[in-house]
């Protein structure tokens, strides 16, 4: 069995203009979200804004924000990515390293500009 060993797994399906974005929960479980390519590119372009950025897909809201301080009341200096996914009363909060998002961007652009075996 192959374990999930990276924080994110990404597949750009160019023929459908859709991205499958998986979040590693543990070695044997990941949550995957199907996102239209155009909206995924919006996330990549805007996640670094101080207010963050969000999209809505089929009643699922995905927001990403680069946090430079920990939550109040401490508000200590920090550097992490906060991703919140919610719909119908369910909310999932994820925390990832900034480098994880940078690697995700690199992976996306590589897939976009190269032939992949699933193309």
HELIX and SHEET records of a PDB file:
HELIX    1   1 UNK A   37  UNK A   46  1                                  10    
HELIX    2   2 UNK A   98  UNK A  113  1                                  16    
SHEET    1   A 3 UNK A   8  UNK A  13  0                                        
SHEET    2   A 3 UNK A  18  UNK A  26 -1                                        
SHEET    3   A 3 UNK A  29  UNK A  36 -1                                        
SHEET    1   B 4 UNK A  53  UNK A  57  0                                        
SHEET    2   B 4 UNK A  60  UNK A  69 -1                                        
SHEET    3   B 4 UNK A  77  UNK A  87 -1                                        
SHEET    4   B 4 UNK A  90  UNK A  96 -1                                        
END                                                                             
